[in-house]
Amino acid sequence: MKFYKSIKFKFLACLLLVSILPVLIIFVFTLNSNSRFYQSQLAQVSNNEMKSITTRINTNLESQNNLLTSLIFSKYDNESCILSICEQEGKGKNPTPYERLSSYRKFEYVCSNLIANNEYAEGIYLFNESQYTYSFVKNREFWLEEHYKDSEWYNRLVNQEELQVVVMYQPPHKNQEKVIFARYFTDVKGKNGSVLAVVCNNKIFENKPSWGKGFILDQGGTAIYGGTEQNLTQTEKNQILEKDSGVIIRGKNEDAYIYGSLDANHWKIVSKISFGPLDELYQKNTRYLIRMIAVILVFVLILLVVSERIFIKPLEKLAQIMNHTKGTNITFENTQKEREDEIGILYRGYETMIGEINELIQEKYVGQIEFLKSRLKNLMSQINAHFIFNTLENINCLAEIEKNRKIAIMSKSLGDMLRYSIEYEEDEEKLSVEIGHIKQYIQIQEIRFENKIALELEIDEGLEEATVLKFMLQPIIENAIEHGMAGRDVPWIIQLRAFREGDRLILWIQDNGTGMEEEELVRVRDLMWQTGSTLEDSRYSSIGLSNIHKRLQLLYSQAAGLYLENLPKKGLRVVVYLPYH
């Protein structure tokens, strides 16, 4: 019996459903609640912190925009310094060196006053239509004037595609990144235009959380500040670029990403964060629930072992006894006589039933078995008498016609076969012995028909020692020669194959003879399988095949027997089904 159909499995399943299922539901519900609480707290704290960060950075960016405005409209001796320089350096104009020196002093004065105390601004550049550049830096040069004409941001401003830009800038001789705030403006008359650029250090972005490392992504999802994208997937990048702010939590681990939008160019500030205390609480609760489940499981296992000894084991033992009860003298030992419950009633009822069965066996089935044994011996007598008659007739014919040593060969083979066939003490024999018997028979038939008969054997390993019905193969070989191959000029071939399928031994005996018509084959099968007297009116349901089929079923049960089928080309196959033991 399969385990899932047993009472033990059903009892275990019911016990687990009653005891474990409610606990598992509570466990899953609690884990889910803890997870939602953890994620909601993470999202809330992260959003608040990111809002604070983006507000501070946007304030810094706005302060630099205000600086640009202040520079453009700054005055020196009641004169707008930057605007006047823009007009002086207009396209087609050629200021004198003195005028430029004077303008440069005014430019330095205004710039130094405005960025002296500015912690972010480090340099100011004024690019004019005359291609003359004014610059002022605090401590170092940024070489912005060297390649500004080829810069994308400068061309966008000059072409008035944008009025103001904010871009990242890497000085050619410095490792530290800078931020450029640049604006296009015209003089008071609106005739001449210039570009004013303020170079700021990256401290403008350093208002980041103490618990994570921040970085900035541009509109394409490329990190322009922070030096890394923290292994963000493309899906996570797309989520960051599509939304203004949010939190990305990766599974149940501590790491997460918070992000927000900056006013400049829709840049995104992202930070990888960790909330150790919340995760520790989550893990602690999970471990507590797992320990509780383990304790309950141990308790259930103990209960199951005790219940099995009291209820399941006696039932299993009774089921095994009932399943293996065989033979003509069935015995049963009642080990539960003292029990007064339902199990004790089952044992006593089965004990009574066994007693009644033994009485019925003695009265009816033992006599029936003896009758079947007697019938089996009669069938074997018919086969042996039929074979001996034919063989003796062949020997007699050869003795009269041939008068040669073939008589000696046939006599020797016949003697061996007679000794083999008259031993009735056992109904079964090894397959190798049965094959030796048919080899002797084939020697006789080769002399009789004056034709070589090839016996091709294909026996799977180990099956030579398998037990088969005694004197079983010879009648099948006889029919193959007498009715299938006799009269044909082609080589006579008989193939014998033995193989195993599960608990069955299967033999194929096939020839290269004429075979038979399909309608005749169906009729022969029906006649051979019907109960009653031996059939003799068909060549393929002759006394040999019919008796072999009956002997197999009498000795082994209805599952054993013969089956006939035509081969795809020519010839007939006889399939023998036997139990393997």
C-alpha positions as CSV (number, residue, x, y, z in Angstrom):
1,M,0.0,0.0,0.0
2,K,1.2,3.5,-0.9
3,F,2.0,5.6,2.1
4,Y,-0.3,8.4,1.2
5,K,-3.2,5.9,1.2
6,S,-2.4,4.5,4.7
7,I,-4.1,5.3,7.9
8,K,-0.8,6.5,9.3
9,F,-0.6,9.2,6.7
10,K,-4.2,10.3,7.2
11,F,-3.8,10.4,11.0
12,L,-0.6,12.4,10.7
13,A,-2.2,14.8,8.2
14,C,-5.2,15.4,10.5
15,L,-3.0,15.9,13.5
16,L,-0.8,18.4,11.6
17,L,-3.8,20.3,10.3
18,V,-5.3,20.6,13.7
19,S,-2.1,21.6,15.6
20,I,0.2,23.2,13.0
21,L,-2.1,24.9,10.6
22,P,-3.3,27.6,13.0
23,V,0.2,28.3,14.2
24,L,1.4,28.6,10.6
25,I,-1.4,31.0,9.8
26,I,-0.4,33.2,12.8
27,F,3.2,32.9,11.9
28,V,2.6,34.0,8.3
29,F,0.3,36.8,9.4
30,T,2.8,38.1,12.0
31,L,5.7,37.9,9.5
32,N,3.6,39.8,7.0
33,S,2.7,42.4,9.5
34,N,6.2,42.9,10.7
35,S,7.4,43.1,7.1
36,R,4.8,45.8,6.2
37,F,5.6,47.7,9.4
38,Y,9.3,47.5,8.7
39,Q,8.9,48.7,5.1
40,S,6.4,51.5,6.1
41,Q,8.8,52.8,8.8
42,L,11.7,52.6,6.3
43,A,9.7,54.5,3.7
44,Q,8.5,57.1,6.1
45,V,11.9,57.8,7.6
46,S,13.6,57.7,4.2
47,N,11.1,60.1,2.6
48,N,11.4,62.6,5.4
49,E,15.2,62.5,5.3
50,M,15.3,62.8,1.5
51,K,13.0,65.8,1.6
52,S,15.3,67.4,4.1
53,I,18.4,66.7,1.9
54,T,16.8,67.9,-1.4
55,T,15.5,71.0,0.3
56,R,19.0,71.9,1.6
57,I,20.7,71.1,-1.8
58,N,18.0,73.0,-3.7
59,T,18.6,76.0,-1.4
60,N,22.3,75.8,-2.2
61,L,21.5,75.7,-5.9
62,E,19.1,78.7,-5.6
63,S,21.8,80.6,-3.8
64,Q,24.1,80.2,-6.8
65,N,21.4,81.4,-9.1
66,N,21.0,84.4,-6.9
67,L,24.7,84.9,-7.1
68,L,24.5,85.0,-10.9
69,T,21.8,87.6,-10.8
70,S,23.7,89.7,-8.3
71,L,26.8,89.6,-10.4
72,I,25.0,90.7,-13.6
73,F,23.4,93.7,-11.9
74,S,26.3,94.6,-9.6
75,K,27.4,98.2,-9.6
76,Y,30.7,100.0,-9.3
77,D,30.6,103.7,-8.8
78,N,26.9,103.7,-9.7
79,E,27.6,101.9,-12.9
80,S,26.5,98.3,-13.7
81,C,29.9,96.7,-14.0
82,I,29.1,93.4,-15.8
83,L,26.5,95.0,-18.1
84,S,28.9,97.7,-19.2
85,I,31.6,95.2,-19.9
86,C,29.1,93.2,-22.0
87,E,28.4,96.4,-24.0
88,Q,32.1,97.3,-24.2
89,E,33.0,93.8,-25.5
90,G,30.2,93.7,-28.0
91,K,30.6,92.1,-31.4
92,G,32.6,94.2,-33.8
93,K,34.0,96.5,-31.0
94,N,37.7,96.8,-30.2
95,P,38.3,98.2,-26.7
96,T,41.7,99.7,-25.9
97,P,44.0,97.9,-23.4
98,Y,43.4,100.6,-20.9
99,E,39.7,100.2,-21.2
100,R,40.0,96.5,-20.6
101,L,42.3,97.0,-17.7
102,S,39.9,99.4,-16.1
103,S,37.0,97.0,-16.7
104,Y,39.0,94.1,-15.4
105,R,39.7,96.0,-12.1
106,K,36.0,96.7,-11.7
107,F,35.2,93.0,-12.5
108,E,37.7,91.8,-9.9
109,Y,36.3,94.2,-7.3
110,V,32.7,93.1,-7.8
111,C,33.5,89.4,-7.9
112,S,35.7,89.5,-4.8
113,N,33.0,91.2,-2.8
114,L,30.3,88.8,-3.9
115,I,32.1,85.4,-3.5
116,A,34.6,86.2,-0.8
117,N,32.4,84.6,1.9
118,N,30.7,82.2,-0.4
119,E,31.7,78.6,0.6
120,Y,30.7,77.1,-2.8
121,A,31.7,79.6,-5.5
122,E,35.4,79.4,-6.4
123,G,35.7,81.2,-9.7
124,I,33.8,83.5,-12.1
125,Y,34.2,83.7,-15.9
126,L,32.7,86.2,-18.3
127,F,32.7,85.1,-22.0
128,N,32.0,88.0,-24.4
129,E,31.1,88.3,-28.1
130,S,34.5,89.8,-28.7
131,Q,36.0,86.4,-27.7
132,Y,37.7,88.2,-24.8
133,T,37.3,86.4,-21.4
134,Y,37.3,88.0,-18.0
135,S,38.0,85.6,-15.1
136,F,38.4,85.7,-11.3
137,V,39.3,82.7,-9.1
138,K,39.9,82.5,-5.4
139,N,42.8,80.0,-5.2
140,R,43.3,78.0,-8.4
141,E,42.7,78.1,-12.1
142,F,40.0,75.9,-13.7
143,W,41.1,76.5,-17.4
144,L,37.5,77.0,-18.3
145,E,38.4,79.5,-20.9
146,E,40.5,77.0,-22.9
147,H,37.7,74.9,-24.4
148,Y,34.5,76.8,-23.6
149,K,33.7,77.4,-27.3
150,D,33.5,73.7,-27.9
151,S,31.4,73.0,-24.8
152,E,27.8,71.9,-25.3
153,W,26.5,74.0,-22.5
154,Y,28.1,77.2,-23.9
155,N,26.6,76.7,-27.4
156,R,23.2,76.0,-25.9
157,L,23.4,79.4,-24.2
158,V,24.8,81.3,-27.1
159,N,22.2,79.9,-29.4
160,Q,19.6,80.9,-26.8
161,E,18.3,77.3,-26.5
162,E,18.4,77.9,-22.8
163,L,19.0,81.0,-20.7
164,Q,20.7,79.2,-17.8
165,V,22.4,75.8,-17.3
166,V,23.9,73.8,-14.5
167,V,26.5,71.2,-15.5
168,M,29.2,69.1,-14.0
169,Y,32.8,70.0,-15.0
170,Q,36.1,68.2,-14.6
171,P,39.1,70.6,-14.8
172,P,41.8,69.1,-17.1
173,H,44.5,69.4,-14.4
174,K,42.4,68.6,-11.3
175,N,40.8,65.4,-10.0
176,Q,37.9,67.1,-8.1
177,E,34.7,67.7,-10.0
178,K,33.2,71.1,-10.2
179,V,29.7,72.5,-10.9
180,I,29.2,75.3,-13.4
181,F,26.3,77.7,-13.1
182,A,26.1,79.7,-16.4
183,R,23.6,82.3,-17.7
184,Y,23.2,84.2,-21.0
185,F,22.4,87.9,-20.7
186,T,22.4,91.0,-22.9
187,D,23.4,94.6,-22.2
188,V,20.9,97.3,-21.3
189,K,20.2,98.0,-24.9
190,G,19.7,94.3,-25.7
191,K,22.2,94.4,-28.6
192,N,25.2,92.6,-27.2
193,G,25.2,89.3,-25.3
194,S,27.6,87.6,-22.9
195,V,27.8,84.4,-20.9
196,L,28.5,84.6,-17.1
197,A,29.7,81.4,-15.5
198,V,30.3,80.6,-11.8
199,V,32.4,77.6,-10.9
200,C,31.4,76.0,-7.6
201,N,32.9,73.1,-5.7
202,N,31.0,69.9,-5.1
203,K,30.4,70.8,-1.5
204,I,27.1,72.1,-2.8
205,F,25.9,68.5,-2.8
206,E,27.4,67.4,0.5
207,N,24.2,67.7,2.5
208,K,23.8,64.0,2.4
209,P,22.6,61.5,5.1
210,S,25.2,60.4,7.7
211,W,23.9,56.8,7.4
212,G,24.4,56.4,3.6
213,K,26.5,57.4,0.6
214,G,24.8,59.7,-1.8
215,F,25.2,60.0,-5.6
216,I,23.5,62.0,-8.3
217,L,22.0,60.7,-11.6
218,D,21.5,62.9,-14.6
219,Q,18.4,62.7,-16.9
220,G,19.8,59.5,-18.6
221,G,20.5,57.6,-15.4
222,T,24.3,58.1,-15.4
223,A,26.0,59.0,-12.2
224,I,27.5,62.5,-12.5
225,Y,28.5,62.8,-8.9
226,G,29.4,60.3,-6.2
227,G,31.6,58.2,-8.4
228,T,29.2,55.1,-8.5
229,E,25.8,54.0,-9.3
230,Q,25.8,51.5,-6.5
231,N,24.9,48.6,-8.8
232,L,21.5,49.9,-9.6
233,T,19.6,47.7,-12.1
234,Q,18.0,49.3,-15.2
235,T,14.6,48.7,-13.7
236,E,15.5,50.6,-10.6
237,K,17.0,53.4,-12.6
238,N,13.9,53.7,-14.6
239,Q,11.8,53.9,-11.4
240,I,14.0,56.6,-10.1
241,L,13.9,58.7,-13.3
242,E,10.1,58.4,-13.6
243,K,9.2,59.4,-10.1
244,D,10.0,62.6,-8.1
245,S,10.9,60.7,-4.9
246,G,10.5,57.3,-3.3
247,V,12.2,54.3,-1.7
248,I,13.5,51.1,-3.3
249,I,13.8,48.2,-0.9
250,R,15.7,45.2,-2.0
251,G,14.1,42.1,-0.5
252,K,14.4,41.6,3.3
253,N,17.9,42.8,3.7
254,E,19.0,46.0,5.3
255,D,20.0,47.9,2.1
256,A,17.6,50.2,0.4
257,Y,17.7,53.3,-1.9
258,I,16.0,56.6,-1.3
259,Y,15.8,59.2,-4.0
260,G,14.5,62.7,-4.6
261,S,14.5,65.3,-7.4
262,L,16.6,68.4,-7.6
263,D,15.5,71.7,-9.2
264,A,18.6,71.7,-11.5
265,N,18.0,69.7,-14.7
266,H,15.7,67.2,-13.0
267,W,18.7,65.5,-11.5
268,K,18.1,62.8,-9.0
269,I,19.9,62.5,-5.7
270,V,20.1,58.8,-4.5
271,S,21.4,57.3,-1.4
272,K,22.0,53.8,-0.2
273,I,20.8,53.5,3.4
274,S,20.7,50.9,6.2
275,F,18.3,50.7,9.1
276,G,20.0,48.3,11.4
277,P,17.7,48.6,14.5
278,L,14.5,48.0,12.5
279,D,16.0,45.0,10.8
280,E,17.3,43.6,14.0
281,L,13.8,43.9,15.6
282,Y,12.4,42.2,12.5
283,Q,14.9,39.3,12.7
284,K,14.4,38.9,16.4
285,N,10.6,38.5,16.0
286,T,11.2,36.1,13.2
287,R,13.6,33.9,15.3
288,Y,11.1,33.9,18.2
289,L,8.3,32.7,15.9
290,I,10.5,30.0,14.4
291,R,11.5,28.7,17.9
292,M,7.8,28.6,18.8
293,I,7.0,26.6,15.7
294,A,9.9,24.2,16.5
295,V,8.6,23.6,20.0
296,I,5.1,22.8,18.7
297,L,6.6,20.5,16.1
298,V,8.5,18.6,18.8
299,F,5.3,18.3,20.8
300,V,3.3,17.0,17.8
301,L,6.0,14.5,17.0
302,I,5.9,13.1,20.6
303,L,2.1,13.0,20.4
304,L,2.4,11.2,17.1
305,V,4.8,8.5,18.4
306,V,2.6,7.8,21.4
307,S,-0.6,7.7,19.2
308,E,1.1,5.4,16.7
309,R,2.1,2.9,19.4
310,I,-1.5,2.9,20.8
311,F,-3.6,3.1,17.6
312,I,-1.7,2.9,14.4
313,K,0.8,0.1,14.9
314,P,-1.8,-2.5,15.8
315,L,-3.8,-1.6,12.8
316,E,-0.8,-1.7,10.5
317,K,0.2,-5.1,11.9
318,L,-3.3,-6.5,11.3
319,A,-3.3,-5.1,7.7
320,Q,0.1,-6.8,7.0
321,I,-1.2,-10.1,8.3
322,M,-4.4,-9.9,6.2
323,N,-2.4,-8.8,3.1
324,H,0.1,-11.8,3.4
325,T,-2.4,-14.5,4.4
326,K,-1.9,-17.3,1.9
327,G,-1.8,-21.1,1.7
328,T,-4.2,-23.8,2.7
329,N,-3.4,-23.7,6.4
330,I,-3.8,-20.0,7.6
331,T,-2.6,-19.2,11.1
332,F,-3.2,-16.1,13.1
333,E,-1.9,-15.1,16.5
334,N,-4.1,-12.6,18.3
335,T,-1.8,-10.2,20.2
336,Q,-4.6,-7.9,21.2
337,K,-6.9,-10.2,23.1
338,E,-6.9,-8.0,26.2
339,R,-8.0,-4.9,24.5
340,E,-11.7,-3.9,24.9
341,D,-11.8,-1.1,22.3
342,E,-12.5,-1.2,18.6
343,I,-9.0,-2.5,17.7
344,G,-9.5,-5.5,20.1
345,I,-12.9,-6.1,18.3
346,L,-11.1,-6.1,14.9
347,Y,-8.5,-8.6,16.0
348,R,-11.0,-11.0,17.5
349,G,-13.3,-10.7,14.4
350,Y,-10.4,-11.5,12.1
351,E,-9.3,-14.5,14.3
352,T,-12.9,-15.9,14.0
353,M,-12.9,-15.3,10.2
354,I,-9.5,-17.1,9.8
355,G,-10.9,-20.1,11.7
356,E,-13.9,-20.3,9.4
357,I,-11.8,-19.9,6.3
358,N,-9.5,-22.8,7.4
359,E,-12.6,-25.0,7.7
360,L,-13.9,-24.1,4.3
361,I,-10.4,-24.8,2.7
362,Q,-10.3,-28.2,4.3
363,E,-13.8,-29.0,3.0
364,K,-13.7,-27.7,-0.5
365,Y,-10.5,-26.1,-1.8
366,V,-8.0,-28.9,-0.8
367,G,-10.2,-31.4,-2.8
368,Q,-10.4,-29.0,-5.7
369,I,-6.6,-28.5,-5.8
370,E,-6.1,-32.3,-5.8
371,F,-8.4,-32.5,-8.7
372,L,-6.5,-29.8,-10.7
373,K,-3.2,-31.6,-10.0
374,S,-4.7,-34.8,-11.4
375,R,-6.0,-33.0,-14.5
376,L,-2.5,-31.5,-15.0
377,K,-0.9,-34.9,-15.0
378,N,-3.4,-36.1,-17.5
379,L,-2.7,-33.2,-19.8
380,M,1.0,-34.0,-19.6
381,S,0.3,-37.6,-20.4
382,Q,-1.5,-36.5,-23.5
383,I,1.4,-34.4,-24.6
384,N,4.0,-37.1,-24.0
385,A,1.9,-39.8,-25.6
386,H,1.3,-37.6,-28.7
387,F,5.0,-36.7,-29.0
388,I,6.2,-40.3,-28.4
389,F,3.8,-41.7,-31.1
390,N,5.1,-39.2,-33.7
391,T,8.7,-39.7,-32.9
392,L,8.5,-43.5,-32.9
393,E,6.8,-43.4,-36.3
394,N,9.6,-41.2,-37.7
395,I,12.2,-43.6,-36.4
396,N,10.4,-46.5,-38.0
397,C,10.2,-44.7,-41.3
398,L,13.9,-43.8,-41.3
399,A,14.9,-47.3,-40.3
400,E,13.1,-48.7,-43.3
401,I,14.2,-46.1,-45.9
402,E,17.6,-44.7,-44.8
403,K,19.2,-47.6,-42.9
404,N,22.0,-45.4,-41.7
405,R,23.5,-43.9,-38.5
406,K,20.8,-41.3,-38.3
407,I,18.7,-43.9,-36.4
408,A,21.3,-43.9,-33.7
409,I,21.2,-40.1,-33.3
410,M,17.4,-40.0,-33.2
411,S,17.3,-42.9,-30.8
412,K,19.8,-41.2,-28.4
413,S,17.9,-37.9,-28.5
414,L,14.6,-39.7,-28.1
415,G,15.9,-41.6,-25.1
416,D,17.0,-38.4,-23.4
417,M,13.7,-36.8,-24.1
418,L,11.8,-39.7,-22.8
419,R,13.7,-39.7,-19.5
420,Y,13.1,-36.0,-19.2
421,S,9.4,-36.2,-19.9
422,I,8.5,-39.0,-17.6
423,E,9.8,-37.3,-14.4
424,Y,6.6,-36.1,-12.9
425,E,7.8,-35.4,-9.4
426,E,8.2,-31.7,-10.2
427,D,6.1,-29.5,-12.4
428,E,8.8,-26.9,-13.0
429,E,12.3,-26.8,-14.3
430,K,15.1,-24.3,-15.0
431,L,15.0,-22.5,-18.3
432,S,18.4,-23.7,-19.2
433,V,17.3,-27.3,-18.8
434,E,14.2,-26.7,-20.9
435,I,16.3,-25.2,-23.6
436,G,18.6,-28.2,-23.6
437,H,15.5,-30.4,-24.1
438,I,14.3,-28.5,-27.2
439,K,17.8,-28.7,-28.7
440,Q,17.6,-32.5,-28.6
441,Y,14.1,-32.2,-30.2
442,I,15.5,-30.0,-33.0
443,Q,18.2,-32.6,-33.7
444,I,15.5,-35.2,-34.3
445,Q,13.5,-32.8,-36.5
446,E,16.6,-31.9,-38.6
447,I,17.2,-35.6,-39.4
448,R,13.5,-36.0,-40.1
449,F,13.2,-33.1,-42.6
450,E,16.8,-33.2,-43.8
451,N,17.1,-29.5,-43.3
452,K,19.2,-27.4,-40.9
453,I,17.1,-25.7,-38.2
454,A,18.9,-22.6,-36.7
455,L,18.0,-21.9,-33.1
456,E,18.8,-18.3,-32.1
457,L,18.9,-17.6,-28.4
458,E,18.6,-14.2,-26.7
459,I,18.4,-14.8,-23.0
460,D,18.9,-11.8,-20.6
461,E,21.5,-12.1,-18.0
462,G,20.5,-14.3,-15.0
463,L,17.4,-15.7,-16.6
464,E,18.9,-19.1,-17.4
465,E,18.2,-20.1,-13.8
466,A,14.6,-18.9,-13.9
467,T,11.9,-21.5,-13.2
468,V,9.5,-22.3,-16.0
469,L,6.8,-24.9,-16.6
470,K,8.4,-28.3,-17.5
471,F,8.0,-29.6,-21.0
472,M,6.6,-26.3,-22.1
473,L,8.7,-25.3,-25.1
474,Q,8.7,-28.5,-27.1
475,P,5.0,-28.3,-28.3
476,I,5.5,-24.7,-29.4
477,I,8.7,-25.6,-31.4
478,E,6.8,-28.6,-32.9
479,N,4.0,-26.4,-34.2
480,A,6.6,-23.9,-35.6
481,I,8.3,-26.7,-37.6
482,E,5.3,-28.8,-38.6
483,H,2.9,-25.9,-39.5
484,G,5.1,-22.9,-40.2
485,M,8.3,-24.0,-41.9
486,A,7.7,-27.5,-43.3
487,G,7.8,-27.5,-47.1
488,R,9.7,-24.2,-47.4
489,D,13.1,-24.1,-49.2
490,V,14.4,-21.0,-47.2
491,P,16.6,-21.5,-44.2
492,W,14.6,-22.5,-41.1
493,I,15.1,-20.1,-38.2
494,I,13.5,-20.3,-34.7
495,Q,14.3,-17.4,-32.3
496,L,13.9,-17.7,-28.6
497,R,14.1,-14.6,-26.4
498,A,13.7,-14.4,-22.7
499,F,13.4,-11.1,-20.7
500,R,11.8,-9.8,-17.5
501,E,9.2,-7.1,-17.0
502,G,8.7,-6.4,-13.3
503,D,7.6,-9.6,-11.6
504,R,6.9,-11.4,-14.9
505,L,9.1,-13.6,-17.1
506,I,8.2,-13.3,-20.8
507,L,9.4,-15.7,-23.5
508,W,9.1,-15.0,-27.3
509,I,9.2,-18.0,-29.6
510,Q,9.0,-17.0,-33.3
511,D,9.8,-18.5,-36.6
512,N,10.2,-17.4,-40.2
513,G,7.5,-19.6,-41.5
514,T,4.3,-18.8,-43.4
515,G,2.3,-17.2,-40.5
516,M,-1.4,-17.3,-40.7
517,E,-4.4,-15.2,-41.9
518,E,-5.6,-12.6,-39.4
519,E,-9.1,-14.0,-39.2
520,E,-7.8,-17.5,-38.6
521,L,-5.5,-16.1,-35.9
522,V,-8.4,-14.5,-34.1
523,R,-10.4,-17.7,-34.3
524,V,-7.5,-19.8,-33.0
525,R,-7.1,-17.5,-30.0
526,D,-10.7,-17.7,-29.1
527,L,-10.7,-21.5,-29.3
528,M,-7.5,-21.9,-27.4
529,W,-8.6,-19.6,-24.5
530,Q,-12.1,-21.0,-24.0
531,T,-12.6,-23.5,-21.2
532,G,-13.6,-27.1,-21.8
533,S,-12.1,-30.0,-23.5
534,T,-8.9,-29.9,-25.6
535,L,-9.3,-28.5,-29.1
536,E,-8.0,-30.5,-32.1
537,D,-9.7,-29.0,-35.1
538,S,-7.2,-26.3,-35.9
539,R,-3.5,-26.7,-36.6
540,Y,-2.5,-23.7,-34.4
541,S,-4.8,-24.7,-31.6
542,S,-3.5,-28.2,-31.6
543,I,-3.4,-30.4,-28.6
544,G,0.1,-29.1,-27.8
545,L,-0.6,-25.4,-27.6
546,S,-4.0,-25.8,-26.0
547,N,-2.6,-28.0,-23.3
548,I,0.4,-25.8,-22.6
549,H,-2.0,-22.8,-22.2
550,K,-4.2,-24.8,-19.7
551,R,-1.2,-26.1,-17.8
552,L,0.1,-22.5,-17.3
553,Q,-3.2,-21.3,-16.0
554,L,-3.7,-24.2,-13.7
555,L,-0.3,-24.0,-12.2
556,Y,0.2,-20.2,-12.0
557,S,-3.3,-18.5,-12.3
558,Q,-5.2,-16.8,-15.1
559,A,-2.4,-14.2,-15.5
560,A,-0.2,-16.8,-17.1
561,G,-0.7,-18.3,-20.6
562,L,0.1,-18.1,-24.3
563,Y,-0.6,-15.4,-26.8
564,L,-0.2,-15.7,-30.6
565,E,0.5,-12.9,-33.0
566,N,1.7,-12.5,-36.6
567,L,5.1,-10.9,-37.3
568,P,5.4,-7.8,-39.5
569,K,6.9,-9.7,-42.3
570,K,6.5,-13.5,-42.2
571,G,6.2,-16.0,-39.4
572,L,4.4,-16.4,-36.1
573,R,5.3,-15.3,-32.6
574,V,4.1,-17.2,-29.5
575,V,4.4,-15.2,-26.3
576,V,4.6,-17.0,-23.0
577,Y,3.8,-15.2,-19.8
578,L,5.1,-16.6,-16.5
579,P,5.6,-15.4,-13.0
580,Y,9.3,-14.6,-12.3
581,H,10.6,-16.5,-9.2
